[in-house]
Amino acid sequence: MLKLGIFGVGHLGKFHLNNWKEIKDVEIVGFYDPNDDIANEVAGKYNLKRFADIDELISLVDAVDVVTPTNHHFAICEKALRKSKHVFVEKPMAATMKEASALLKLVKEAKVKFQVGHVERFNPAFIAAQKYTKQPMFVEVHRLAQFNPRGTEVSVVLDLMIHDLDIVLSLVKSPVKNIYASGVAVMTDTPDIANVRIEFNNGCVANITASRISMKKMRKIRLFQRDAYIGIDLLTKKSEIIKIKQPEDVDVFAFDLDTPKGKKTIAVANPQVEENNAILMELQSFVDAINNNTPTAVNEIDGFLAMEVGHQIMEKISGIKLQ
C-alpha cells in the first residue's frame, strides 16, 4: 500500500484528491493546506486528516502530490526529496530556474521517482495521434482560454503555454537553436498573451500562441512532417491525419481523395480516440512507475526543459535575465 500525502486541496487539488481515491493500493494519509475554509471543507467531506505541519505529513508517507501555487512547489519538493519520498508536482515544477536546477540534483541524490504534471501528455487525442508523428518539421499551436484569476501568479507562458512547450519538445527531440517571442500584459502584471517562434537545430520550426484573455477556448496542435499533416484538437479530443497512402494504411484510413491515375494517393484518417480521464491516467502512471521501478511518464528532465524554454521566452519578452 502506497502511503500518500497531498499538498494543496484547492481547485486542482480537489480534482487530484477525487482521482487518488479511485486508484487501488493507495492510502491517502492526509493533506496540508493553509487555507482554513478549504481545509475544513475537505476534511469534513472526505473524512481526511488535515496536517498543520508539512514535515510531519512528509514523514508519514511514501510519496507526495504537490498541487500548491507554483511559488510553494520548491519548498515542499525539497523537504520531500531530502527524506527520499517520491514526488508528483504540478507544472511548472518550480518558480525559478535556480529552484528547478536544485530539484534535479536532489532527485538524483534521493534516487526516487519524480513526475511533473504535464497532463496534456495523457490527452486521448494526443495519444491517438502520437504514433503517427515521426519527425515534425513545422508545428503550429494555439491555446486560448477565457480569463480566470486562478493561476495568474505566473505569466501565460508558464501557466498555459508550458503545456505545449512540453509536448513540442517531446515530439521534436532536438536542441533549441533560436527563440523569437512577443507578449503583452493586459489583465495582470505579467504577459496574458504571448507568441513565440522556436527554431530547432534539426530545422524544425514551432510557432506557438497562448492567450488567457480570449472569448473562446482553443487547444489545437498542427504538425507537418514529410508526407503527412497531423491535426490534434486537445479540447474536442479529435485527431486527423492527411498523408501519402501506404499499403499498410488500408484498414486505418477512411477514404482517399481523388487523384490522377498514376499519382500518389492522399489518404485521410480520423484515428479512434479512446476516451480517458487524463488526470487519473497520469496519477496512475506515477504509481505504476513507483511500483514497477520504471521511468515516470514526464520526468524531472522533461519538466526542467519545458521550464527552461519558458523562461527563455519570458526573457525575450521582458528583456530581463531571469533567475
NULUMVO-889788 format. One line per 5 residues: number of its first residue (from 1); their letters; for each residue x, y, z of N, C-alpha, C, O. Coordinates in steps of 0.2 Angstrom, whole numbers, always signed. Each point is the difference from the previous one (the first is absolute). Layout:
N
NUM = a = X Y Z X Y Z X Y Z X Y Z ~ ...
This chain:
323
1 = mlklg = +4 -6 +0 -4 +6 +0 +4 +6 +0 +4 +1 +5 ~ -4 +3 -10 +3 +7 -1 -3 +5 +5 -6 +2 -1 ~ +10 +1 +5 -3 +5 +5 +2 +7 -3 +5 +1 -2 ~ -11 +3 +1 +1 +6 -4 -2 +6 +4 -5 +0 +4 ~ +8 +6 -5 -2 +6 +3 -1 +5 -5 +4 +1 -5
6 = ifgvg = -10 +3 +6 -1 +5 -5 +1 +7 +2 -2 +1 +6 ~ +5 +3 -10 +2 +7 +2 -4 +5 -4 +2 +0 -6 ~ -7 +3 +8 -4 +4 -3 -6 -3 -3 +0 -5 -4 ~ -6 +7 +7 -7 -3 -2 -4 +5 -2 -6 +0 +1 ~ +8 +5 -5 -4 +5 -3 -3 -3 -6 -2 -6 +0
11 = hlgkf = +1 +10 -5 -4 -2 -6 +3 -6 -4 -4 -5 +0 ~ +10 +5 -2 +3 -6 -3 +2 -5 +5 -1 -6 -1 ~ +2 +8 +7 +2 -5 +6 -6 -5 +1 +0 -6 +1 ~ -6 +9 -2 -6 -4 +1 -1 -5 -5 -2 -6 +1 ~ +3 +8 -7 +0 -5 -6 +5 -6 +1 -2 -6 -1
16 = hlnnw = +8 +8 +4 +5 -5 +1 -3 -5 +6 +1 -6 -1 ~ -3 +9 +6 -3 -4 +6 -5 -5 -3 +0 -5 +2 ~ -5 +8 -6 -5 -5 -2 +3 -6 -4 -3 -5 +0 ~ +8 +7 -4 +3 -5 -4 +4 -5 +4 +0 -6 -2 ~ +4 +8 +7 +4 -4 +4 -5 -5 +3 +2 -6 +2
21 = keikd = -8 +8 +0 -4 -5 +4 -2 -6 -5 -3 -5 +2 ~ +4 +6 -9 -2 -5 -4 +6 -5 -2 -1 -5 -3 ~ +6 +7 +6 +6 -5 -2 +1 -5 +6 +1 +2 +6 ~ +0 -8 -8 +1 -5 +5 +7 +0 +3 +4 +2 -3 ~ -4 -5 +9 +6 -1 +4 +4 +7 +1 +6 +1 +1
26 = veivg = -10 +4 +0 +2 +7 +2 -4 +2 +6 -6 +0 +0 ~ +10 +2 +5 -4 +2 +7 +2 +7 +0 +6 +2 +1 ~ -11 +3 -1 +1 +7 +1 +0 +1 +8 -5 +0 +4 ~ +11 +1 -2 +2 +1 +7 -4 +7 +3 -2 +0 +5 ~ +3 +5 -9 -3 +6 +2 +2 +6 -5 +3 -2 -6
31 = fydpn = -4 +8 +7 +1 +5 -4 +3 +6 +4 -2 +1 +6 ~ +5 +4 -10 +2 +6 +3 -3 +6 -4 +1 +0 -6 ~ -4 +5 +9 -2 +6 -4 -1 +5 +6 -4 -1 +4 ~ +7 +7 -5 +0 +5 +5 -7 +4 +0 -1 +4 +5 ~ -3 -5 -10 -6 +4 +0 -5 -4 +4 -2 -6 -2
36 = ddian = +0 +9 +7 -5 -3 +5 -7 -2 -3 -2 -5 +2 ~ -1 +9 -6 -6 -1 -3 +0 -6 -4 -4 -5 +0 ~ +9 +5 -5 +1 -6 -4 +2 -6 +4 -3 -6 -2 ~ +7 +6 +6 +2 -6 +4 -5 -3 +4 -1 -6 +0 ~ -3 +11 +3 -6 -3 +4 -5 -3 -4 -3 -6 +2
41 = evagk = +2 +8 -8 -5 -3 -5 +2 -7 -2 -4 -4 +0 ~ +11 +4 -2 +2 -6 -2 +1 -6 +5 -2 -5 -1 ~ +4 +8 +7 +0 -5 +6 -6 -3 +1 -1 -6 +2 ~ -5 +10 -2 -6 -3 +2 -3 -4 -6 -3 -5 +1 ~ +4 +7 -7 -3 -3 -6 +3 -7 -1 -4 -5 -2
46 = ynlkr = +10 +5 +3 +4 -6 -2 +2 -4 +6 +4 -5 -1 ~ -5 +7 +7 +2 -3 +6 +7 -1 +0 +3 -6 +1 ~ +1 +11 -3 +7 +0 +0 +4 +4 +5 -3 +5 +2 ~ +8 -7 +1 +4 +4 +5 +3 +6 -3 +4 -1 -5 ~ -5 +6 +8 +4 +6 -2 +6 +1 +4 +0 +0 +6
51 = fadid = +6 +1 -9 +6 +1 +3 +2 +7 +0 +0 +3 -5 ~ +2 +0 +11 +2 +6 +1 +8 +1 -1 +2 +6 -1 ~ +1 -11 +1 +8 +0 -1 +2 -4 -6 -2 -6 -1 ~ +5 +9 -4 +2 -3 -6 +5 -6 +1 -1 -5 -3 ~ +6 +6 +8 +5 -5 +1 -4 -6 +3 +2 -6 -1
56 = elisl = -7 +7 +5 -3 -6 +3 -3 -5 -5 +0 -6 +0 ~ -4 +10 -4 -3 -4 -6 +5 -4 -4 -1 -6 -2 ~ +6 +10 +0 +5 -4 -4 +3 -6 +3 +1 -5 -3 ~ +0 +6 +10 +3 -6 +3 -4 -6 +0 +3 -5 +2 ~ -9 +6 -3 -5 -6 +1 -2 -3 -7 -4 -5 +0
61 = vdavd = +7 +7 -5 -2 -2 -7 +6 -3 -4 +5 +1 +2 ~ -7 -4 -7 +5 -3 -5 +0 +5 -6 +6 +0 -3 ~ -11 +4 +2 +0 +4 -6 -4 +6 +1 -5 +0 +5 ~ +6 +6 -8 -4 +6 +1 -2 +2 -7 +3 -1 -5 ~ -9 +5 +5 -3 +3 -6 +0 +7 +2 -4 +2 +4
66 = vvtpt = +8 +2 -8 +0 +7 +1 -4 +4 -4 +1 +1 -6 ~ -7 +2 +8 -5 +3 -4 -1 +7 +2 -5 +3 +0 ~ +10 +0 +3 +0 +7 +3 +2 +5 -5 +1 -2 -6 ~ -2 +9 +7 +2 +5 -5 +7 -1 -1 +4 -3 +4 ~ -1 +5 -10 +6 -2 -2 +6 +3 +4 +5 -4 +1
71 = nhhfa = -6 +9 +3 +5 +3 +4 +1 -4 +6 +5 +1 +4 ~ -9 -6 -3 +1 -4 +6 +3 -7 -2 +1 -4 +4 ~ -1 +2 -10 +2 -6 -3 +7 -2 +3 +1 -6 +3 ~ +4 +10 -4 +7 -2 +2 +1 -2 +8 +3 -5 +1 ~ -6 +9 +3 +1 -1 +7 -3 -7 +2 +3 -3 +4
76 = iceka = -9 +1 -7 -3 -6 +2 +4 -6 -3 +2 -5 +3 ~ +0 +6 -10 +4 -5 -3 +6 -1 +3 +3 -6 +1 ~ +1 +11 +1 +6 -1 +3 +0 -4 +7 +4 -4 +1 ~ -9 +6 +3 -1 -4 +6 -1 -7 -1 +3 -4 +3 ~ -7 +2 -8 -2 -6 -2 +6 -4 -2 +1 -6 +2
81 = lrksk = +3 +9 -7 +5 -4 -3 +6 -1 +5 +3 -5 +0 ~ -2 +10 +5 +5 -1 +5 -2 -6 +4 +5 -3 +4 ~ -11 +1 -4 -2 -6 +4 -2 -6 -4 -3 -5 +2 ~ +6 +6 -8 -1 -6 -5 -7 -2 -2 -1 -6 +0 ~ -3 +11 +0 -7 -2 -2 -1 +1 -8 +3 +5 -3
86 = hvfve = -7 -9 +0 -2 +1 -7 -4 +7 +0 -4 +1 +4 ~ +4 +2 -10 -3 +7 -1 -4 +0 -6 +3 -1 -6 ~ -9 +3 +6 -4 +2 -6 -1 +8 +2 -3 +1 +5 ~ +5 +3 -10 -1 +7 +1 -3 +3 -7 +1 -2 -5 ~ -6 +6 +6 -3 +4 -5 +5 +4 -4 +5 +2 +3
91 = kpmaa = -7 -1 -9 +4 +5 -4 -1 +7 +1 -6 +1 +3 ~ +11 +4 -4 +7 -2 -1 +3 -3 +7 -3 +2 +5 ~ +8 -6 -6 +3 -3 +6 +2 +4 +6 +1 -2 +5 ~ +1 +9 -7 +3 +4 +5 -2 +7 -3 -2 +1 -6 ~ +4 +4 +10 -2 +7 -2 +6 +3 -4 -1 +5 -4
96 = tmkea = +7 -7 +6 +6 +3 -3 +5 -6 -3 -1 -6 +2 ~ +5 +8 -7 +5 -5 -2 +5 -2 +5 +2 -6 +0 ~ +0 +10 +4 +4 -2 +6 -3 -5 +4 +3 -5 +2 ~ -10 +6 +0 -3 -5 +3 -1 -7 -3 +1 -5 +2 ~ -2 +6 -9 -1 -6 -4 +7 -4 -1 +0 -6 +1
101 = sallk = +5 +9 -1 +7 -3 +0 +1 -3 +6 +3 -6 +0 ~ -5 +9 +6 +2 -3 +6 -5 -7 +1 +3 -5 +3 ~ -9 +5 -6 -4 -6 +0 +3 -6 -4 +0 -5 +2 ~ +3 +7 -7 +3 -5 -4 +6 -4 +4 +0 -6 +0 ~ +4 +10 +3 +5 -3 +4 -3 -4 +6 +3 -5 +2
106 = lvkea = -8 +8 +1 -3 -4 +6 -3 -7 -2 +0 -5 +3 ~ -3 +5 -9 -3 -6 -3 +5 -5 -1 -1 -6 +2 ~ +6 +8 -5 +6 -5 -1 +3 -2 +6 +1 -6 +1 ~ +0 +10 +4 +2 -3 +7 -5 -4 +3 +2 -5 +3 ~ -8 +6 -3 -5 -3 +4 -2 -7 -4 -2 -5 +4
111 = kvkfq = +4 +4 -10 -2 -6 -4 -7 -2 +1 -2 -5 +2 ~ -3 +10 -3 -7 -1 +0 -3 +2 -6 +3 +2 -5 ~ -10 -4 +4 -3 +2 -6 -3 +7 +1 -3 +2 +5 ~ +4 +2 -11 -3 +7 +0 -3 +1 -6 +2 -2 -6 ~ -9 +4 +6 -4 +1 -6 -3 +7 +1 -2 +3 +5
116 = vghve = +2 +0 -11 -2 +7 -1 -7 +0 -3 -1 -4 -5 ~ -4 +8 +7 -7 -1 -2 -1 +3 -7 -5 +5 +0 ~ +8 -7 -5 -2 +3 -7 -5 -5 -3 +1 -5 -3 ~ -8 +7 +5 -5 -5 -1 -2 -1 -7 -3 -5 -2 ~ +5 +10 -2 -2 -1 -7 +4 -6 -4 -3 -2 -5
121 = rfnpa = +8 +0 +8 +3 -6 -2 -5 -6 +0 +1 -5 -4 ~ -6 +5 +8 -5 -5 +1 -6 +1 -3 -5 -3 +1 ~ +4 +9 -5 -6 +2 -4 -1 -6 -5 +5 -1 -4 ~ -11 -2 +4 -1 -5 -5 +1 +2 -7 +2 -5 -4 ~ -3 +11 +2 +1 +2 -7 +8 +0 -2 +2 -2 -5
126 = fiaaq = +2 +4 +10 +7 +0 -1 +2 -7 +0 +5 -2 -4 ~ -7 -3 +8 +2 -7 +0 -2 -3 -6 +4 -4 -3 ~ -10 +5 +0 -2 -3 -6 +4 +2 -6 +2 -4 -4 ~ +1 +10 +4 +4 +3 -6 +7 -1 +1 +4 +0 -5 ~ -2 -1 +11 +7 +0 +1 +4 -6 -4 +6 +1 -2
131 = kytkq = -9 -7 +1 +4 -5 -3 +1 +2 -8 +4 -4 -3 ~ -8 +9 +1 +1 +2 -7 +5 +5 -1 +3 +2 -6 ~ +0 +1 +11 +5 +6 +0 +7 -4 +0 +1 -4 +3 ~ +2 +7 -8 +7 -3 -1 +5 +6 +1 +4 +0 +5 ~ -3 +4 -10 +4 +6 +1 -3 +6 -2 +1 +2 -6
136 = pmfve = -5 +1 +10 -3 +6 -2 +5 +6 -2 +5 +1 +3 ~ -7 +2 -9 +5 +6 -2 -3 +7 +1 +3 +5 +0 ~ -10 -5 +1 -3 +6 +1 -6 -1 +5 -4 -5 -1 ~ +4 +9 +6 -6 -2 +6 -3 +7 +1 +3 +5 +1 ~ -10 -5 -1 -4 +6 +1 -4 -2 +6 -4 -5 +0
141 = vhrla = +4 +9 +5 -4 -1 +6 -4 +6 +2 +2 +6 +0 ~ -9 -7 +2 -4 +6 +3 -3 -3 +6 -4 -5 +0 ~ +5 +9 +6 -3 -2 +6 -3 +7 +3 +3 +4 +2 ~ -10 -4 -3 -4 +6 +2 -4 -2 +6 -4 -5 +0 ~ +3 +9 +5 -4 -1 +6 -3 +7 +2 +2 +5 -1
146 = qfnpr = -8 -6 +4 -3 +6 +3 +3 +2 +6 +3 -5 +3 ~ -3 +11 -1 +3 +2 +6 -2 -3 +6 -6 +0 +1 ~ +11 -2 +3 -2 -3 +7 +6 +3 +5 +6 -2 -2 ~ -8 +5 +7 +5 +3 +4 +5 -6 +3 +5 +1 +2 ~ -8 -7 -1 +4 -6 +2 +6 -1 -4 -1 -1 -6
151 = gtevs = +7 +1 +9 +6 -2 -4 +3 +6 -3 +6 -1 -3 ~ -8 +7 +4 +3 +6 -2 +6 +2 +4 +3 +6 -1 ~ -1 -10 +5 +6 +2 +4 +7 -1 -5 +5 +2 +2 ~ -7 -6 -7 +6 +0 -5 -3 +2 -7 -6 +1 -1 ~ +10 +0 -4 -2 +3 -6 -3 -6 -4 +0 -5 +2
156 = vvldl = -3 +7 -8 -4 -4 -4 +5 -5 -3 -2 -6 -2 ~ +8 +7 +2 +5 -4 -3 +1 -6 +5 +0 -6 -2 ~ +1 +7 +8 +1 -5 +5 -7 -3 +3 +0 -5 +3 ~ -5 +8 -5 -7 -2 +2 -3 -5 -5 -2 -5 +2 ~ +2 +8 -8 -4 -4 -5 +5 -3 -6 +0 -6 -1
161 = mihdl = +4 +11 -1 +5 -2 -6 +4 -6 +2 +3 -4 -4 ~ -1 +3 +10 +5 -5 +2 -3 -7 -1 +4 -4 -1 ~ -10 +3 +1 -3 -6 -3 +2 -2 -7 +3 -6 -1 ~ -3 +11 -3 +2 -1 -7 +7 +0 -1 +3 -4 -5 ~ +1 +7 +9 +7 +0 +0 +2 -7 +1 +5 -3 -3
166 = divls = -8 +0 +8 +2 -7 +2 -2 -5 -5 +4 -4 -2 ~ -9 +5 -1 -2 -5 -6 +4 +1 -6 +3 -5 -3 ~ -1 +11 +1 +4 +2 -6 +7 -3 +1 +3 -3 -4 ~ +0 +4 +10 +6 -3 +2 +0 -7 +0 +5 -3 -2 ~ -10 +0 +4 +0 -8 +0 -1 -3 -7 +2 -5 -1
171 = lvksp = -4 +9 -3 -1 -2 -7 +6 +1 -5 +2 -4 -4 ~ +1 +10 +5 +5 +2 -4 +7 -3 +1 +3 -2 -4 ~ -2 +2 +11 +6 -4 +2 +6 +3 -3 +5 -4 -2 ~ -4 +11 +2 +6 +3 -2 +1 +6 +4 -4 +3 +2 ~ +11 -1 -1 +1 +6 +4 -3 +6 -4 +0 +1 -6
176 = vkniy = -1 +4 +11 -3 +7 -3 +6 +4 -2 +5 +1 +3 ~ -6 +2 -9 +5 +4 -3 -1 +7 +1 +4 +4 +2 ~ -10 -1 -4 -2 +7 +1 -7 +0 +2 -5 -4 -1 ~ +3 +10 +5 -6 +1 +3 -2 +8 -2 +4 +4 +2 ~ -10 -3 -5 -2 +6 -1 -7 +1 +3 -4 -4 -1
181 = asgva = +3 +9 +5 -6 +0 +4 -3 +7 +1 +4 +5 +1 ~ -10 -4 +0 -4 +6 +2 -5 -2 +4 -3 -5 +0 ~ +1 +10 +5 -6 -1 +4 -2 +7 +3 +3 +5 +0 ~ -9 -5 +3 -3 +6 +2 -4 -2 +7 -4 -5 +0 ~ +5 +9 +5 -4 +0 +6 -6 +4 -1 +0 +6 -1
186 = vmtdt = -6 -9 +2 -6 +3 -1 -4 +1 +6 -2 +5 +3 ~ +0 -11 +1 -4 +0 +6 +4 -1 +6 -2 +1 +5 ~ +9 -3 -6 +4 -1 +6 +7 +4 -1 +0 +3 -4 ~ +4 -5 +9 +7 +4 +0 +5 -4 -5 +5 +2 -1 ~ -7 -8 -1 +4 -4 -4 -3 -1 -7 -6 +0 +0
191 = pdian = +9 -3 -5 -3 -1 -7 -6 -4 +1 +0 -6 +2 ~ -6 +8 -5 -6 -4 -1 -1 -3 -7 -4 -4 +0 ~ +8 +7 -4 +0 -3 -7 +7 +0 -3 +4 +5 +1 ~ -2 -11 -4 +7 +0 -2 +1 -4 -6 -4 -5 -1 ~ +8 +6 -4 +2 -3 -6 +7 -2 +0 +4 +5 +1
196 = vrief = -2 -11 -3 +7 -1 +0 +1 -5 -6 -4 -4 -2 ~ +10 +6 -2 +3 -4 -5 +6 -4 +3 +5 +4 +1 ~ -5 -10 -1 +6 -4 +2 +3 -4 -6 -3 -3 -3 ~ +9 +4 +2 +4 -3 -5 +5 -5 +3 +3 +1 +5 ~ -4 -7 -7 +4 -6 +2 +6 -1 -4 +0 +1 -6
201 = nngcv = +5 -5 +9 +6 -1 -4 -1 -5 -6 +4 +0 -5 ~ -9 -4 +6 -2 -5 -6 -4 +4 -6 -1 -4 -5 ~ +0 +10 +6 -4 +4 -5 -7 +1 +1 -3 +4 -3 ~ +0 -8 +8 -7 +1 +2 -1 +7 +2 +4 +3 +4 ~ -10 +0 -5 -2 +6 +2 -7 -1 +4 -4 -3 -3
206 = anita = +3 +6 +9 -6 +0 +3 -3 +7 +2 +4 +4 +2 ~ -10 -3 -4 -3 +7 +1 -6 -1 +5 -5 -4 -2 ~ +6 +6 +8 -5 -1 +5 -3 +6 +3 +4 +5 +1 ~ -10 -5 +0 -4 +6 +2 -4 -2 +6 -3 -5 +0 ~ +3 +9 +6 -4 -2 +6 -3 +7 +2 +3 +5 +0
211 = srism = -9 -6 +2 -4 +6 +2 -5 -2 +6 -3 -5 -1 ~ +3 +9 +6 -5 -1 +5 -5 +5 +1 -3 +1 +5 ~ +2 +3 -11 -5 +5 +0 -4 +0 -6 -2 +5 -3 ~ +1 -12 +1 -4 -1 -6 -8 -1 +2 -1 -2 +5 ~ -3 +4 -10 -7 -1 +1 -2 -8 -1 -5 -2 +2
216 = kkmrk = +9 -1 -6 -1 -7 -1 +6 -4 +2 +5 +2 +1 ~ -6 -9 +0 +5 -5 +2 +3 -3 -7 -4 -2 -4 ~ +10 +1 +4 +3 -4 -5 +6 -3 +2 +4 +3 +4 ~ -3 -10 -6 +7 -3 +2 +1 -5 -6 -1 -6 +0 ~ +4 +9 -5 +2 -4 -6 +7 +0 -2 +4 +5 +1
221 = irlfq = -2 -11 -3 +7 -1 -2 +0 -2 -7 -4 -5 -2 ~ +8 +8 -3 +0 -2 -7 +8 -2 -1 +4 +4 +1 ~ -3 -10 -3 +7 -3 -2 +0 -1 -7 -4 -3 -3 ~ +10 +5 +0 +1 -1 -7 +7 -4 +0 +5 +3 +2 ~ -5 -8 -6 +6 -4 +0 +0 -3 -7 -4 +0 -4
226 = rdayi = +10 -4 +2 +0 -2 -7 -5 -5 -1 -1 -5 +3 ~ -3 +6 -8 -6 -4 -3 -6 +0 +5 -5 -4 -2 ~ +5 +9 +7 -6 -1 +4 -2 +7 +4 +5 +4 +2 ~ -11 -3 -1 -2 +6 +4 -5 -4 +6 -4 -4 -2 ~ +6 +7 +8 -4 -3 +6 -3 +5 +3 +3 +5 +3
231 = gidll = -10 -5 -2 -3 +5 +4 -3 -3 +7 -3 -5 +0 ~ +4 +8 +5 -2 -2 +7 -4 +5 +3 +3 +6 +2 ~ -9 -7 +0 -4 +4 +3 -1 -2 +8 -4 -5 +1 ~ +8 +8 +3 +0 -3 +7 -6 +2 +4 -2 -3 +5 ~ -2 +8 -8 -6 +2 +4 -6 -4 -2 -3 -3 +4
236 = tkkse = +2 +1 -11 -5 -4 -2 +2 -7 +0 -5 -5 -1 ~ +11 +3 +3 +3 -7 +0 -1 -3 -7 -3 -6 -1 ~ +5 +9 -4 +0 -3 -7 +7 +1 -3 +3 +5 +1 ~ -2 -10 -6 +6 +1 -4 -1 -2 -7 -5 -4 -2 ~ +9 +7 -2 +0 -2 -7 +7 +0 -4 +4 +3 +2
241 = iikik = -4 -8 -6 +6 -1 -4 -1 +0 -7 -5 -3 -3 ~ +9 +7 -1 +0 +1 -7 +7 -2 -2 +5 +3 +1 ~ -4 -9 -6 +6 -2 -1 +0 -4 -7 -5 -1 -3 ~ +11 +0 +1 +1 -4 -6 -2 -7 +2 +3 -3 +5 ~ -7 +0 -9 -3 -7 +2 +5 -5 -1 +3 -1 -5
246 = qpedv = -2 -4 +10 +4 -5 +0 -4 -7 +0 -6 +0 +2 ~ +9 -5 -5 -4 -7 +0 -3 -2 +7 -6 -2 +1 ~ +10 +4 +5 -2 -2 +6 -6 +4 +3 -3 -1 +5 ~ +1 +7 -9 -5 +4 +2 -7 -2 -1 -5 +4 +1 ~ +4 -9 -5 -6 -2 -2 -6 +0 +5 -5 +2 -1
251 = dvfaf = +7 -5 +7 -5 -1 +5 +0 +6 +5 -4 +1 +5 ~ +8 +4 -6 +1 +6 +4 -4 +6 -2 -3 +4 +3 ~ +5 -3 -10 -3 +6 -3 -7 +0 -3 -1 -5 -4 ~ -3 +9 +5 -7 +0 -1 -1 +0 -8 -4 -4 -2 ~ +7 +9 -1 -2 +0 -7 +6 +4 -4 +4 +3 +3
256 = dldtp = -4 -3 -9 +5 +3 -4 -3 +6 -4 -5 +0 -2 ~ +9 +5 +1 -1 +6 -4 +1 -2 -7 +5 -4 -1 ~ -9 +6 -4 +1 -1 -7 +7 +3 -2 +1 +6 +1 ~ +3 -10 -4 +6 +2 -3 +1 -3 -7 -3 -6 -1 ~ +6 +9 -3 +1 -3 -7 +4 -6 +0 +4 -2 +5
261 = kgkkt = -6 -3 -10 +2 -6 +0 +8 +0 +0 +3 +3 -4 ~ +0 -8 +8 +7 +0 -1 +4 +5 +5 +6 +0 +1 ~ -10 +4 +2 +3 +5 +5 -1 -3 +7 -3 -5 +1 ~ +7 +8 +4 -1 -2 +7 -7 +1 +2 -3 +5 -1 ~ +1 -9 +5 -7 +0 +3 +1 +3 +7 +4 -2 +4
266 = iavan = -9 +7 -3 +0 +3 +7 -6 -3 +4 -5 -1 -2 ~ +7 -1 +8 -4 -4 +4 -2 +5 +6 +4 +4 +3 ~ -10 -5 +0 -3 +4 +5 -2 -4 +6 -4 -5 -2 ~ +6 +6 +8 -3 -4 +5 -1 +4 +6 +3 +5 +2 ~ -8 -8 +2 -2 +3 +7 +1 -6 +5 -4 -4 +1
271 = pqvee = +10 +4 +1 +2 -6 +5 -5 +0 +6 -2 +5 +2 ~ +0 -12 +0 -4 -1 +5 +3 +3 +7 +6 -1 +1 ~ -10 +5 +2 +2 +3 +6 -3 -3 +6 -6 +0 +1 ~ +10 -3 +3 -3 -4 +6 -1 +5 +6 +5 +3 +2 ~ -11 -2 +0 -1 +5 +5 +3 -2 +6 +0 -6 +2
276 = nnail = +3 +11 +2 +3 -2 +6 -1 +6 +5 -2 +5 -2 ~ +4 -6 +8 +1 +5 +5 +7 +1 +1 +4 -3 +3 ~ -1 +9 -6 +7 +1 -1 +3 +1 +7 +6 -2 +1 ~ -9 +5 +4 +3 +1 +6 +1 -6 +4 +5 -2 +3 ~ -11 -3 -3 +1 -6 +2 +5 -4 -3 +4 -4 +4
281 = melqs = -3 +4 -10 +5 -3 -4 +7 +2 +2 +5 -5 +1 ~ -4 +11 +0 +7 +2 +1 +2 -1 +8 +6 -2 +1 ~ -11 +2 +3 +1 -2 +7 +2 -8 +1 +4 -2 +3 ~ -8 -2 -7 +1 -7 +0 +7 -2 -3 +3 -4 +2 ~ -1 +8 -7 +6 -1 -3 +6 +1 +5 +5 -3 +0
286 = fvdai = -6 +8 +4 +5 +2 +5 +0 -6 +5 +6 -2 +2 ~ -12 -1 +0 +0 -5 +5 +3 -7 -3 +4 -3 +3 ~ -5 +2 -10 +3 -5 -3 +7 +0 -1 +4 -5 +1 ~ -1 +11 -2 +7 +1 +0 +3 -1 +6 +6 -3 +1 ~ -9 +4 +5 +3 -1 +7 +0 -8 +1 +5 -3 +2
291 = nnntp = -11 +0 -3 -1 -7 +1 +4 -5 -4 +3 -5 +2 ~ -2 +8 -9 +4 -5 -4 +7 +3 -2 +4 -3 -3 ~ -2 +8 +7 +7 +3 -1 +1 +1 -7 +6 -2 -3 ~ -10 +6 +0 +1 +2 -7 +0 +7 -1 -2 +4 +5 ~ +4 -1 -10 +1 +7 -1 -7 +4 +0 -5 -3 -2
296 = tavne = +4 +9 +5 -6 +3 +0 -2 +3 -7 +5 +1 -4 ~ -11 +0 +3 -2 +2 -7 +3 +7 -2 +2 +1 -5 ~ -2 +4 +10 +3 +6 -1 +4 +2 +6 -2 +2 +5 ~ +9 -4 -6 +4 +1 +5 +3 +7 +2 -2 +4 -3 ~ +7 -4 +8 +2 +7 +2 +4 +3 -6 +0 +6 +0
301 = idgfl = +3 -10 -5 +4 +3 -5 -5 +3 -5 +1 +6 -2 ~ -7 -9 +1 -5 +3 -5 -3 +6 +3 -1 +5 -3 ~ +0 -5 +10 -3 +6 +3 +5 +6 +0 -2 +5 -1 ~ +8 -7 +2 +6 +5 +0 +0 +3 -7 +1 +6 -1 ~ -1 -10 -4 +1 +3 -7 -6 +4 -2 +1 +6 -3
306 = amevg = -7 -8 +5 -6 +5 -2 +1 +6 +4 -2 +6 -3 ~ +4 -6 +9 +1 +6 +4 +6 +5 -3 -1 +6 -1 ~ +6 -10 -1 +6 +4 -3 -2 +4 -6 +2 +6 -1 ~ -6 -9 -4 -2 +3 -6 -5 +6 +2 +0 +5 -3 ~ -5 -7 +8 -4 +5 +2 +3 +6 +3 -2 +6 -1
311 = hqime = +7 -7 +5 +4 +6 +3 +4 +4 -6 +0 +6 +1 ~ +2 -10 -6 +4 +4 -5 -5 +4 -4 +1 +5 -2 ~ -7 -8 +1 -6 +4 -3 -1 +7 +4 -1 +5 -3 ~ +0 -6 +10 -1 +6 +4 +5 +5 +0 -1 +6 +0 ~ +8 -9 -1 +5 +5 +0 +0 +4 -7 +2 +6 +0
316 = kisgi = -4 -10 -5 -1 +4 -7 -5 +5 +0 +0 +5 -3 ~ -6 -6 +7 -5 +4 +0 +2 +6 +5 -2 +6 -2 ~ +5 -7 +7 +1 +5 +5 +7 +4 -1 +1 +6 +2 ~ +3 -10 -5 +7 +3 -1 +4 +0 +6 +5 +3 +1 ~ -7 -7 +4 +3 +0 +7 +2 -8 +1 -4 -4 -1
321 = klq = +10 +3 +3 +3 -6 +2 -4 -3 +6 +0 +4 +5 ~ -3 -10 -5 -3 -3 +6 +4 -4 +3 +5 -3 -2 ~ -6 +2 +9 +4 -5 +4 -3 -7 +0 +3 -4 +3
